[in-house]
Amino acid sequence: MDIWSTLNETFLDWGSMKAVLPEMLKVGLVNTLILAAASVVLGTVLGMIVAVFALSRKRWLRWPAKIYTDIFRGLPAILTILLIGQGLSPITRHWWGPNPYPLGILALSLIASAYIGEIFRSGIQSVEKGQLEAARALGFSYTSGMRLVVIPQGVRRVLPALVNQFIALIKESSLVYFLGLLASQRELFRIGQDSAATDGNLSPLLLAGIFYLVITVPLTHLVNYIDKRLREGRPTDTVDLKEPAYADNR
């Protein structure tokens, strides 16, 4: 058997791909997007709280935010997911049973909030101090000036980094399978892995990879587009200003 035939049977078994495609569309893709979207929403809320605490003038707020960020940025994602998913399971079992899905979202959210908090913090600190001073001069309190003037500008400046974090969450959602999801909760990677183990080839995993690329590549180009627009600004129409030609009547 030549090399091409071996590669073809290993990665390009169209029958295996066709068989697993409906489940990937109806179950895997939906669960992957739910895990990523829910985690980024909760992670964004927690991240903003972490960023505000990290920028606080009060040390008892700054230090917990710094420790929180260091812990969840320093631990491997899979370790955090296992510690939370398996460690909190006996406690949360009274609320939603042995379902690991919510704990997977919680773990991803905590990981995301540490990174998003740093993104927000850097964005807020990039806003010129004169913006807050001007708001205070107009009668805003410190809290109102931060909430209505500084924070919106800082968030706008870090939009590309936030989209990049969403892309990272889409890929990290595949780690939740270590918690032992139910058949109806499996994401793209788990469905591809199960099908690959059943069929004896890697074609379903390759199909799962294609799904991830279809999601992340357009988002990557969206990041580049947003970043370009923020750096260059909105294009304006150029006006051709020429000296009017006056007839010499003399």
NUVO-836227 format. One line per field, with one value per residue: residue number from 1; chain; x, y, z of N, C-alpha, C in turn. Coordinates in nm, 2 decimals. Example, Ala and Ser with C-alpha at 12.3 -4.5 7.8 and 13.67 -1.06 7.14 Angstrom:
% residues 2
n = 1, 2
chain = A, A
n.px = 1.32, 1.28
n.py = -0.57, -0.22
n.pz = 0.78, 0.71
ca.px = 1.23, 1.37
ca.py = -0.45, -0.11
ca.pz = 0.78, 0.71
c.px = 1.32, 1.29
c.py = -0.33, 0.00
c.pz = 0.78, 0.79
% end
This chain:
% residues 250
n = 1, 2, 3, 4, 5, 6, 7, 8, 9, 10, 11, 12, 13, 14, 15, 16, 17, 18, 19, 20, 21, 22, 23, 24, 25, 26, 27, 28, 29, 30, 31, 32, 33, 34, 35, 36, 37, 38, 39, 40, 41, 42, 43, 44, 45, 46, 47, 48, 49, 50, 51, 52, 53, 54, 55, 56, 57, 58, 59, 60, 61, 62, 63, 64, 65, 66, 67, 68, 69, 70, 71, 72, 73, 74, 75, 76, 77, 78, 79, 80, 81, 82, 83, 84, 85, 86, 87, 88, 89, 90, 91, 92, 93, 94, 95, 96, 97, 98, 99, 100, 101, 102, 103, 104, 105, 106, 107, 108, 109, 110, 111, 112, 113, 114, 115, 116, 117, 118, 119, 120, 121, 122, 123, 124, 125, 126, 127, 128, 129, 130, 131, 132, 133, 134, 135, 136, 137, 138, 139, 140, 141, 142, 143, 144, 145, 146, 147, 148, 149, 150, 151, 152, 153, 154, 155, 156, 157, 158, 159, 160, 161, 162, 163, 164, 165, 166, 167, 168, 169, 170, 171, 172, 173, 174, 175, 176, 177, 178, 179, 180, 181, 182, 183, 184, 185, 186, 187, 188, 189, 190, 191, 192, 193, 194, 195, 196, 197, 198, 199, 200, 201, 202, 203, 204, 205, 206, 207, 208, 209, 210, 211, 212, 213, 214, 215, 216, 217, 218, 219, 220, 221, 222, 223, 224, 225, 226, 227, 228, 229, 230, 231, 232, 233, 234, 235, 236, 237, 238, 239, 240, 241, 242, 243, 244, 245, 246, 247, 248, 249, 250
chain = A, A, A, A, A, A, A, A, A, A, A, A, A, A, A, A, A, A, A, A, A, A, A, A, A, A, A, A, A, A, A, A, A, A, A, A, A, A, A, A, A, A, A, A, A, A, A, A, A, A, A, A, A, A, A, A, A, A, A, A, A, A, A, A, A, A, A, A, A, A, A, A, A, A, A, A, A, A, A, A, A, A, A, A, A, A, A, A, A, A, A, A, A, A, A, A, A, A, A, A, A, A, A, A, A, A, A, A, A, A, A, A, A, A, A, A, A, A, A, A, A, A, A, A, A, A, A, A, A, A, A, A, A, A, A, A, A, A, A, A, A, A, A, A, A, A, A, A, A, A, A, A, A, A, A, A, A, A, A, A, A, A, A, A, A, A, A, A, A, A, A, A, A, A, A, A, A, A, A, A, A, A, A, A, A, A, A, A, A, A, A, A, A, A, A, A, A, A, A, A, A, A, A, A, A, A, A, A, A, A, A, A, A, A, A, A, A, A, A, A, A, A, A, A, A, A, A, A, A, A, A, A, A, A, A, A, A, A, A, A, A, A, A, A, A, A, A, A, A, A
n.px = 0.09, 0.07, 0.19, 0.01, -0.24, -0.26, -0.27, -0.50, -0.70, -0.67, -0.73, -0.92, -1.17, -1.45, -1.70, -1.71, -1.70, -1.93, -2.12, -2.10, -2.14, -2.42, -2.46, -2.26, -2.33, -2.59, -2.56, -2.28, -2.17, -2.36, -2.34, -2.07, -2.07, -2.25, -2.11, -1.88, -2.00, -2.16, -1.96, -1.80, -1.97, -2.03, -1.76, -1.68, -1.84, -1.74, -1.47, -1.47, -1.54, -1.31, -1.12, -1.19, -1.16, -0.89, -0.79, -0.86, -0.83, -0.81, -0.64, -0.73, -0.90, -0.75, -0.54, -0.67, -0.78, -0.55, -0.43, -0.63, -0.62, -0.36, -0.37, -0.56, -0.46, -0.22, -0.25, -0.28, -0.53, -0.68, -0.63, -0.76, -1.03, -1.07, -1.03, -1.24, -1.47, -1.47, -1.42, -1.62, -1.84, -1.97, -2.10, -2.26, -2.43, -2.67, -2.82, -2.83, -2.80, -2.59, -2.49, -2.23, -2.21, -2.28, -2.08, -1.86, -1.89, -1.87, -1.60, -1.46, -1.54, -1.42, -1.15, -1.15, -1.23, -1.00, -0.82, -0.97, -1.01, -0.75, -0.73, -0.93, -0.83, -0.58, -0.68, -0.84, -0.65, -0.51, -0.65, -0.63, -0.54, -0.65, -0.90, -1.06, -1.01, -1.13, -1.40, -1.44, -1.42, -1.65, -1.84, -1.88, -1.87, -1.60, -1.66, -1.87, -1.75, -1.55, -1.73, -1.89, -1.73, -1.45, -1.42, -1.60, -1.44, -1.20, -1.29, -1.36, -1.12, -1.00, -1.14, -1.05, -0.88, -1.06, -1.22, -1.03, -1.00, -1.25, -1.22, -1.02, -1.16, -1.35, -1.18, -1.08, -1.30, -1.32, -1.19, -1.36, -1.46, -1.33, -1.47, -1.67, -1.91, -2.27, -2.43, -2.58, -2.46, -2.22, -1.94, -1.78, -1.52, -1.53, -1.73, -1.61, -1.39, -1.50, -1.63, -1.41, -1.27, -1.45, -1.47, -1.21, -1.04, -0.91, -1.07, -1.32, -1.22, -1.07, -1.28, -1.40, -1.20, -1.21, -1.46, -1.39, -1.21, -1.38, -1.53, -1.34, -1.15, -1.29, -1.36, -1.10, -1.02, -1.21, -1.12, -0.88, -0.99, -1.15, -0.94, -0.79, -0.97, -1.00, -0.75, -0.70, -0.93, -1.26, -1.30, -1.29, -1.44, -1.25, -1.20, -1.15, -0.96, -0.91, -0.75, -0.96, -1.02, -0.98, -1.09, -0.90, -0.99, -0.88
n.py = -0.12, 0.22, 0.54, 0.75, 0.62, 0.52, 0.76, 0.86, 0.68, 0.72, 0.99, 1.09, 0.96, 0.96, 0.84, 0.80, 1.07, 1.17, 1.02, 1.12, 1.38, 1.50, 1.48, 1.63, 1.88, 1.92, 1.87, 1.89, 2.14, 2.32, 2.29, 2.36, 2.63, 2.73, 2.67, 2.84, 3.10, 3.14, 3.13, 3.35, 3.56, 3.55, 3.55, 3.80, 3.98, 3.91, 3.97, 4.25, 4.33, 4.24, 4.40, 4.66, 4.63, 4.59, 4.83, 4.99, 5.23, 5.13, 4.91, 4.67, 4.58, 4.58, 4.38, 4.12, 4.11, 4.10, 3.86, 3.67, 3.70, 3.62, 3.35, 3.22, 3.27, 3.16, 2.88, 2.57, 2.54, 2.30, 2.19, 2.36, 2.33, 2.06, 2.07, 2.24, 2.12, 1.86, 1.89, 2.06, 1.92, 1.74, 1.93, 2.09, 1.90, 1.88, 2.08, 2.07, 1.80, 1.53, 1.66, 1.78, 2.00, 2.28, 2.33, 2.31, 2.54, 2.73, 2.70, 2.76, 3.02, 3.14, 3.12, 3.27, 3.52, 3.61, 3.67, 3.85, 4.04, 4.15, 4.25, 4.45, 4.61, 4.71, 4.85, 5.05, 5.18, 5.29, 5.51, 5.86, 6.05, 6.30, 6.28, 6.18, 6.38, 6.60, 6.51, 6.52, 6.79, 6.88, 6.81, 6.55, 6.26, 6.06, 5.79, 5.80, 5.93, 5.74, 5.53, 5.63, 5.77, 5.70, 5.41, 5.32, 5.42, 5.28, 5.01, 5.02, 5.04, 4.80, 4.61, 4.43, 4.25, 4.14, 3.99, 3.81, 3.67, 3.54, 3.37, 3.21, 3.09, 2.93, 2.73, 2.63, 2.52, 2.26, 2.12, 2.06, 1.81, 1.63, 1.62, 1.44, 1.45, 1.43, 1.24, 1.41, 1.65, 1.67, 1.83, 1.96, 1.84, 1.61, 1.46, 1.41, 1.26, 1.04, 0.92, 0.87, 0.68, 0.47, 0.42, 0.38, 0.55, 0.88, 1.06, 1.18, 1.34, 1.52, 1.64, 1.77, 1.95, 2.11, 2.23, 2.39, 2.56, 2.69, 2.84, 3.00, 3.12, 3.33, 3.49, 3.57, 3.73, 3.92, 4.04, 4.15, 4.34, 4.51, 4.61, 4.74, 4.94, 5.08, 5.18, 5.34, 5.48, 5.60, 5.60, 5.89, 6.10, 6.24, 6.57, 6.76, 7.03, 7.29, 7.57, 7.82, 7.89, 8.20, 8.42, 8.63, 8.94, 9.17
n.pz = 0.00, -0.09, 0.01, -0.04, -0.05, 0.21, 0.36, 0.25, 0.34, 0.61, 0.66, 0.48, 0.46, 0.32, 0.36, 0.64, 0.72, 0.61, 0.75, 1.01, 0.99, 1.02, 1.30, 1.40, 1.30, 1.42, 1.69, 1.79, 1.68, 1.78, 2.06, 2.09, 2.02, 2.22, 2.46, 2.42, 2.37, 2.61, 2.80, 2.73, 2.77, 3.05, 3.13, 3.04, 3.20, 3.46, 3.41, 3.37, 3.63, 3.76, 3.64, 3.72, 3.99, 4.00, 3.92, 4.12, 4.39, 4.63, 4.83, 4.93, 4.74, 4.51, 4.55, 4.58, 4.32, 4.16, 4.26, 4.18, 3.90, 3.85, 3.93, 3.76, 3.51, 3.53, 3.57, 3.39, 3.14, 3.12, 3.37, 3.54, 3.45, 3.52, 3.80, 3.89, 3.76, 3.85, 4.12, 4.23, 4.17, 4.36, 4.52, 4.36, 4.26, 4.39, 4.28, 3.99, 3.93, 3.82, 3.60, 3.41, 3.24, 3.32, 3.50, 3.33, 3.17, 3.37, 3.45, 3.21, 3.20, 3.42, 3.36, 3.12, 3.23, 3.37, 3.17, 3.01, 3.20, 3.23, 2.97, 2.96, 3.17, 3.06, 2.84, 2.96, 3.11, 2.90, 2.82, 2.81, 3.09, 3.10, 3.01, 3.22, 3.40, 3.27, 3.28, 3.55, 3.59, 3.47, 3.65, 3.70, 3.92, 4.05, 4.01, 3.83, 3.61, 3.54, 3.46, 3.26, 3.08, 3.07, 3.08, 2.86, 2.64, 2.68, 2.64, 2.38, 2.25, 2.29, 2.15, 1.94, 2.08, 2.25, 2.08, 1.99, 2.22, 2.24, 2.02, 2.12, 2.33, 2.19, 2.09, 2.33, 2.44, 2.37, 2.56, 2.76, 2.73, 2.89, 3.13, 3.10, 2.93, 2.85, 2.59, 2.44, 2.49, 2.38, 2.23, 1.92, 1.90, 2.07, 1.95, 1.71, 1.80, 1.92, 1.70, 1.54, 1.69, 1.67, 1.40, 1.33, 1.19, 1.12, 1.00, 1.09, 1.29, 1.14, 1.01, 1.22, 1.28, 1.05, 1.09, 1.31, 1.19, 1.01, 1.18, 1.33, 1.15, 0.99, 1.21, 1.28, 1.07, 1.10, 1.33, 1.24, 1.06, 1.23, 1.39, 1.20, 1.13, 1.37, 1.40, 1.17, 1.14, 1.03, 0.68, 0.48, 0.24, -0.01, -0.10, -0.38, -0.39, -0.57, -0.72, -0.83, -1.17, -1.30, -1.54, -1.73, -1.77, -1.86
ca.px = 0.00, 0.15, 0.17, -0.11, -0.35, -0.26, -0.32, -0.64, -0.78, -0.67, -0.78, -1.01, -1.27, -1.57, -1.81, -1.71, -1.73, -2.07, -2.20, -2.09, -2.17, -2.54, -2.45, -2.17, -2.41, -2.70, -2.52, -2.14, -2.16, -2.44, -2.28, -1.94, -2.10, -2.31, -2.00, -1.80, -2.08, -2.19, -1.83, -1.75, -2.06, -2.00, -1.62, -1.68, -1.89, -1.64, -1.35, -1.49, -1.53, -1.17, -1.04, -1.23, -1.10, -0.74, -0.76, -0.91, -0.74, -0.81, -0.55, -0.80, -0.97, -0.65, -0.47, -0.75, -0.79, -0.42, -0.41, -0.72, -0.57, -0.23, -0.40, -0.63, -0.38, -0.10, -0.29, -0.32, -0.68, -0.73, -0.63, -0.87, -1.15, -1.08, -1.05, -1.38, -1.57, -1.48, -1.42, -1.74, -1.95, -2.05, -2.18, -2.36, -2.52, -2.80, -2.89, -2.86, -2.77, -2.45, -2.46, -2.11, -2.22, -2.27, -1.94, -1.76, -1.91, -1.81, -1.45, -1.42, -1.57, -1.32, -1.03, -1.17, -1.24, -0.87, -0.76, -1.05, -0.99, -0.63, -0.75, -1.00, -0.74, -0.49, -0.76, -0.88, -0.53, -0.46, -0.72, -0.56, -0.59, -0.72, -1.04, -1.13, -1.01, -1.23, -1.53, -1.46, -1.44, -1.79, -1.93, -1.90, -1.79, -1.50, -1.72, -1.95, -1.65, -1.50, -1.83, -1.95, -1.63, -1.32, -1.44, -1.64, -1.33, -1.11, -1.34, -1.36, -0.98, -0.95, -1.23, -0.98, -0.83, -1.18, -1.26, -0.93, -1.03, -1.36, -1.17, -0.95, -1.26, -1.40, -1.09, -1.07, -1.43, -1.30, -1.13, -1.47, -1.50, -1.27, -1.56, -1.76, -2.04, -2.37, -2.42, -2.65, -2.39, -2.08, -1.90, -1.73, -1.40, -1.57, -1.80, -1.51, -1.30, -1.58, -1.65, -1.28, -1.25, -1.54, -1.44, -1.07, -0.96, -0.91, -1.15, -1.41, -1.15, -1.04, -1.40, -1.42, -1.10, -1.26, -1.56, -1.33, -1.15, -1.49, -1.57, -1.23, -1.08, -1.37, -1.34, -0.97, -1.02, -1.29, -1.03, -0.79, -1.07, -1.18, -0.81, -0.75, -1.07, -0.97, -0.62, -0.70, -1.05, -1.35, -1.26, -1.36, -1.44, -1.16, -1.25, -1.04, -0.97, -0.83, -0.76, -1.05, -0.96, -1.04, -1.06, -0.84, -1.08, -0.80
ca.py = 0.00, 0.33, 0.64, 0.82, 0.53, 0.52, 0.89, 0.88, 0.60, 0.77, 1.13, 1.13, 0.86, 1.04, 0.77, 0.84, 1.21, 1.19, 0.96, 1.19, 1.52, 1.55, 1.49, 1.75, 2.01, 1.94, 1.86, 1.94, 2.28, 2.40, 2.29, 2.44, 2.77, 2.76, 2.68, 2.96, 3.22, 3.15, 3.16, 3.48, 3.66, 3.55, 3.59, 3.95, 4.04, 3.89, 4.04, 4.39, 4.35, 4.22, 4.51, 4.77, 4.61, 4.60, 4.97, 5.06, 5.30, 5.06, 4.80, 4.54, 4.54, 4.55, 4.26, 4.00, 4.10, 4.06, 3.72, 3.60, 3.70, 3.54, 3.21, 3.16, 3.29, 3.07, 2.74, 2.52, 2.54, 2.16, 2.16, 2.44, 2.26, 1.93, 2.10, 2.29, 2.03, 1.74, 1.93, 2.12, 1.84, 1.69, 2.04, 2.14, 1.79, 1.90, 2.18, 2.02, 1.66, 1.50, 1.73, 1.86, 2.11, 2.41, 2.35, 2.34, 2.68, 2.81, 2.69, 2.84, 3.17, 3.19, 3.13, 3.39, 3.65, 3.65, 3.73, 3.96, 4.15, 4.22, 4.33, 4.57, 4.70, 4.78, 4.94, 5.16, 5.26, 5.36, 5.63, 5.97, 6.10, 6.42, 6.25, 6.18, 6.52, 6.68, 6.47, 6.57, 6.94, 6.90, 6.78, 6.40, 6.20, 5.97, 5.67, 5.83, 5.96, 5.61, 5.45, 5.69, 5.83, 5.63, 5.27, 5.30, 5.44, 5.17, 4.89, 5.03, 5.02, 4.66, 4.51, 4.32, 4.16, 4.06, 3.89, 3.71, 3.58, 3.46, 3.26, 3.11, 3.01, 2.83, 2.62, 2.57, 2.45, 2.12, 2.05, 2.02, 1.67, 1.56, 1.61, 1.33, 1.51, 1.34, 1.23, 1.53, 1.77, 1.66, 1.93, 1.91, 1.75, 1.49, 1.38, 1.36, 1.16, 0.91, 0.86, 0.82, 0.56, 0.37, 0.39, 0.34, 0.64, 1.01, 1.15, 1.26, 1.45, 1.62, 1.72, 1.86, 2.06, 2.20, 2.31, 2.49, 2.66, 2.77, 2.94, 3.09, 3.20, 3.45, 3.58, 3.63, 3.84, 4.03, 4.11, 4.24, 4.45, 4.60, 4.67, 4.84, 5.06, 5.16, 5.25, 5.43, 5.56, 5.59, 5.67, 6.01, 6.14, 6.35, 6.68, 6.81, 7.17, 7.35, 7.71, 7.85, 7.96, 8.32, 8.47, 8.76, 9.03, 9.29
ca.pz = 0.00, -0.10, 0.11, -0.07, -0.01, 0.36, 0.40, 0.20, 0.43, 0.74, 0.68, 0.38, 0.44, 0.30, 0.42, 0.78, 0.74, 0.58, 0.86, 1.14, 0.96, 1.08, 1.44, 1.42, 1.28, 1.51, 1.83, 1.82, 1.65, 1.87, 2.19, 2.09, 2.02, 2.35, 2.55, 2.39, 2.39, 2.75, 2.87, 2.70, 2.83, 3.19, 3.15, 3.02, 3.32, 3.57, 3.37, 3.40, 3.77, 3.80, 3.59, 3.80, 4.12, 3.98, 3.90, 4.24, 4.47, 4.76, 4.82, 4.96, 4.62, 4.41, 4.57, 4.54, 4.17, 4.11, 4.29, 4.10, 3.77, 3.84, 3.95, 3.65, 3.40, 3.54, 3.57, 3.26, 3.13, 3.15, 3.52, 3.60, 3.42, 3.60, 3.94, 3.91, 3.71, 3.94, 4.26, 4.27, 4.13, 4.48, 4.58, 4.26, 4.22, 4.45, 4.20, 3.85, 3.92, 3.78, 3.47, 3.41, 3.15, 3.38, 3.56, 3.22, 3.14, 3.48, 3.44, 3.10, 3.23, 3.51, 3.28, 3.03, 3.30, 3.41, 3.05, 2.97, 3.30, 3.19, 2.85, 3.00, 3.25, 2.97, 2.76, 3.05, 3.14, 2.78, 2.80, 2.86, 3.22, 3.08, 2.99, 3.35, 3.46, 3.21, 3.33, 3.69, 3.58, 3.43, 3.76, 3.72, 4.03, 4.00, 3.96, 3.70, 3.51, 3.49, 3.40, 3.14, 2.99, 3.05, 3.05, 2.72, 2.55, 2.69, 2.58, 2.23, 2.20, 2.30, 2.09, 1.87, 2.18, 2.30, 1.97, 1.99, 2.34, 2.20, 1.94, 2.21, 2.40, 2.10, 2.08, 2.46, 2.47, 2.34, 2.68, 2.85, 2.72, 3.00, 3.24, 3.07, 2.89, 2.80, 2.44, 2.38, 2.53, 2.32, 2.13, 1.80, 1.92, 2.14, 1.85, 1.61, 1.87, 1.94, 1.57, 1.49, 1.77, 1.62, 1.26, 1.31, 1.11, 1.18, 0.91, 1.17, 1.36, 1.04, 0.98, 1.33, 1.26, 0.95, 1.15, 1.39, 1.10, 0.95, 1.28, 1.38, 1.04, 0.96, 1.32, 1.28, 0.97, 1.16, 1.43, 1.16, 1.01, 1.34, 1.43, 1.10, 1.13, 1.49, 1.39, 1.06, 1.15, 0.92, 0.56, 0.45, 0.10, -0.04, -0.18, -0.46, -0.37, -0.67, -0.74, -0.94, -1.28, -1.33, -1.67, -1.73, -1.86, -1.90
c.px = 0.09, 0.11, 0.04, -0.24, -0.37, -0.32, -0.47, -0.74, -0.78, -0.74, -0.90, -1.12, -1.40, -1.69, -1.82, -1.75, -1.88, -2.16, -2.21, -2.13, -2.31, -2.53, -2.36, -2.25, -2.52, -2.66, -2.38, -2.13, -2.24, -2.38, -2.15, -1.97, -2.17, -2.20, -1.92, -1.88, -2.11, -2.07, -1.78, -1.84, -2.03, -1.86, -1.61, -1.73, -1.79, -1.51, -1.36, -1.48, -1.38, -1.09, -1.07, -1.16, -0.94, -0.70, -0.81, -0.80, -0.72, -0.74, -0.63, -0.89, -0.86, -0.58, -0.55, -0.77, -0.66, -0.40, -0.50, -0.67, -0.45, -0.27, -0.46, -0.56, -0.26, -0.13, -0.32, -0.48, -0.74, -0.73, -0.74, -1.01, -1.17, -1.11, -1.19, -1.48, -1.58, -1.49, -1.55, -1.87, -2.04, -2.14, -2.29, -2.46, -2.66, -2.89, -2.93, -2.82, -2.62, -2.42, -2.34, -2.11, -2.20, -2.13, -1.84, -1.77, -1.85, -1.66, -1.40, -1.43, -1.46, -1.19, -1.04, -1.16, -1.10, -0.80, -0.83, -1.03, -0.86, -0.65, -0.82, -0.91, -0.65, -0.56, -0.80, -0.76, -0.47, -0.53, -0.65, -0.62, -0.67, -0.87, -1.12, -1.12, -1.11, -1.37, -1.55, -1.48, -1.59, -1.89, -1.95, -1.82, -1.69, -1.56, -1.80, -1.86, -1.59, -1.60, -1.88, -1.85, -1.51, -1.34, -1.49, -1.53, -1.23, -1.16, -1.33, -1.22, -0.93, -1.05, -1.16, -0.93, -0.94, -1.22, -1.16, -0.95, -1.15, -1.31, -1.09, -1.05, -1.33, -1.31, -1.08, -1.19, -1.41, -1.24, -1.24, -1.50, -1.44, -1.36, -1.67, -1.90, -2.14, -2.36, -2.48, -2.57, -2.25, -2.06, -1.83, -1.61, -1.45, -1.65, -1.71, -1.42, -1.38, -1.60, -1.52, -1.24, -1.33, -1.50, -1.30, -0.99, -0.99, -0.99, -1.25, -1.34, -1.11, -1.16, -1.43, -1.32, -1.15, -1.37, -1.50, -1.27, -1.26, -1.53, -1.46, -1.17, -1.16, -1.36, -1.20, -0.96, -1.11, -1.21, -0.94, -0.87, -1.10, -1.05, -0.77, -0.84, -1.04, -0.85, -0.63, -0.83, -1.14, -1.30, -1.35, -1.34, -1.34, -1.22, -1.13, -1.05, -0.86, -0.85, -0.86, -0.98, -1.04, -1.00, -1.00, -0.91, -1.00, -0.74
c.py = 0.12, 0.44, 0.72, 0.75, 0.53, 0.65, 0.91, 0.80, 0.65, 0.90, 1.16, 1.02, 0.93, 0.98, 0.80, 0.98, 1.23, 1.13, 1.05, 1.34, 1.57, 1.57, 1.61, 1.88, 2.03, 1.94, 1.93, 2.09, 2.36, 2.40, 2.37, 2.58, 2.81, 2.77, 2.81, 3.09, 3.24, 3.19, 3.30, 3.59, 3.66, 3.59, 3.74, 4.02, 4.03, 3.97, 4.19, 4.42, 4.34, 4.34, 4.63, 4.75, 4.63, 4.75, 5.06, 5.12, 5.22, 4.93, 4.67, 4.50, 4.50, 4.42, 4.13, 3.99, 4.05, 3.91, 3.63, 3.59, 3.61, 3.39, 3.15, 3.18, 3.19, 2.92, 2.70, 2.51, 2.41, 2.14, 2.24, 2.38, 2.14, 1.97, 2.15, 2.19, 1.91, 1.78, 1.98, 2.03, 1.78, 1.80, 2.08, 2.02, 1.81, 2.00, 2.13, 1.88, 1.64, 1.56, 1.82, 1.99, 2.25, 2.44, 2.37, 2.48, 2.77, 2.81, 2.77, 2.99, 3.22, 3.21, 3.26, 3.52, 3.70, 3.72, 3.85, 4.08, 4.23, 4.30, 4.46, 4.67, 4.78, 4.88, 5.06, 5.25, 5.33, 5.49, 5.75, 6.02, 6.22, 6.40, 6.24, 6.31, 6.61, 6.64, 6.52, 6.72, 6.97, 6.86, 6.63, 6.36, 6.11, 5.84, 5.69, 5.86, 5.83, 5.54, 5.50, 5.75, 5.74, 5.49, 5.25, 5.32, 5.33, 5.04, 4.90, 5.00, 4.88, 4.56, 4.40, 4.21, 4.08, 3.96, 3.78, 3.61, 3.49, 3.34, 3.16, 3.03, 2.90, 2.71, 2.55, 2.49, 2.30, 2.04, 2.01, 1.88, 1.58, 1.54, 1.50, 1.38, 1.40, 1.34, 1.35, 1.66, 1.77, 1.78, 1.87, 1.81, 1.62, 1.40, 1.32, 1.25, 1.03, 0.84, 0.80, 0.69, 0.44, 0.32, 0.34, 0.43, 0.78, 1.11, 1.23, 1.37, 1.56, 1.70, 1.82, 1.98, 2.16, 2.29, 2.42, 2.60, 2.75, 2.88, 3.04, 3.17, 3.33, 3.55, 3.64, 3.74, 3.95, 4.11, 4.20, 4.36, 4.55, 4.68, 4.78, 4.97, 5.14, 5.24, 5.36, 5.52, 5.54, 5.66, 5.78, 6.04, 6.25, 6.45, 6.75, 6.96, 7.23, 7.50, 7.74, 7.93, 8.08, 8.37, 8.61, 8.85, 9.16, 9.27
c.pz = 0.00, 0.00, 0.09, -0.02, 0.14, 0.41, 0.37, 0.30, 0.57, 0.76, 0.59, 0.35, 0.44, 0.36, 0.57, 0.81, 0.71, 0.69, 0.98, 1.12, 1.03, 1.23, 1.48, 1.40, 1.39, 1.66, 1.86, 1.80, 1.75, 2.01, 2.20, 2.10, 2.16, 2.45, 2.54, 2.42, 2.54, 2.83, 2.85, 2.76, 2.98, 3.22, 3.13, 3.14, 3.44, 3.54, 3.40, 3.55, 3.82, 3.76, 3.68, 3.94, 4.11, 3.97, 4.02, 4.32, 4.61, 4.74, 4.85, 4.84, 4.51, 4.42, 4.54, 4.39, 4.11, 4.14, 4.20, 3.96, 3.75, 3.85, 3.82, 3.52, 3.40, 3.54, 3.43, 3.25, 3.16, 3.30, 3.59, 3.57, 3.50, 3.75, 3.97, 3.87, 3.80, 4.09, 4.32, 4.24, 4.25, 4.54, 4.48, 4.22, 4.28, 4.36, 4.06, 3.83, 3.87, 3.64, 3.48, 3.32, 3.21, 3.44, 3.45, 3.18, 3.25, 3.48, 3.33, 3.13, 3.32, 3.44, 3.19, 3.11, 3.34, 3.29, 3.01, 3.07, 3.27, 3.06, 2.88, 3.08, 3.16, 2.89, 2.84, 3.08, 3.02, 2.75, 2.87, 2.99, 3.21, 3.06, 3.12, 3.42, 3.40, 3.26, 3.47, 3.68, 3.54, 3.53, 3.78, 3.85, 3.97, 3.94, 3.83, 3.59, 3.45, 3.41, 3.27, 3.04, 2.97, 3.01, 2.91, 2.62, 2.55, 2.63, 2.43, 2.18, 2.21, 2.24, 2.01, 1.96, 2.23, 2.20, 1.97, 2.11, 2.31, 2.11, 2.02, 2.29, 2.32, 2.10, 2.22, 2.50, 2.45, 2.46, 2.78, 2.84, 2.83, 3.12, 3.22, 3.04, 2.84, 2.65, 2.38, 2.41, 2.46, 2.22, 2.01, 1.82, 1.98, 2.04, 1.75, 1.67, 1.88, 1.81, 1.52, 1.56, 1.71, 1.48, 1.23, 1.22, 1.17, 1.09, 0.99, 1.24, 1.27, 1.01, 1.10, 1.32, 1.15, 1.00, 1.24, 1.31, 1.04, 1.05, 1.31, 1.27, 1.01, 1.08, 1.33, 1.18, 1.02, 1.26, 1.35, 1.10, 1.11, 1.38, 1.33, 1.11, 1.26, 1.47, 1.28, 1.07, 1.03, 0.80, 0.53, 0.30, 0.09, -0.13, -0.25, -0.46, -0.47, -0.68, -0.85, -1.05, -1.32, -1.47, -1.66, -1.83, -1.91, -2.04
% end
